């Protein structure tokens, strides 16, 4: 099975520095194959016969042993990743409206969750959405469209509060072509649509 592995909180501070070559070497030492890393924010592709839970446990344990600190790890199969990329719920008009308001920042984020959140958590999030922001939950993927910068959004702060295990990427941090990656890490634990599309291209 081929997985996309999502590491939370890498290279966002002096105590979380990990070279992608070292991350790849660690994954290979654990027995994973066909390893590819992608930009500095903690994305890797790898193959393993283990199921998702076993892969995450193996990688998280190996990571702590190798680097001396923990990073929460999530995994998605090719089909799961493809479905997440294809299921963005916002219309092109909604995306254009957000980008027109502030073209200098990214607005669309995909938050990947280890499990679907309980109803009480969802209710708390929906009750605290800032004006202009939009959220949509689809199983273990939460789509967020911010009216302005994620760095100043009260909604983003609520997401960090209520979904501390989520990991995400913003839309513009990835390359537009295959394995040639431009590097841009975001401090918020996220992955974006363009990054998600680029990772999907690497899995073809």
Secondary structure, DSSP 8 states (H G I E B T S, - for coil): -EEEEEESSTTSSGGG---HHHHHHHHHHTT-EEEEEETTTTEEEEE-SS-HHHHHHHHHHHHHHHHSS---EEEEEHHHHHHHHHT--S-HHHHHHHHHH-TTS--EEEEE-SS---HHHHHHHHTT--TT-EEEEETTEEEEE-SS-GGG-HHHHHHHHH-TT-B--BTTSS-SBTTB------SSS-B-HHHHHHHHHHT-
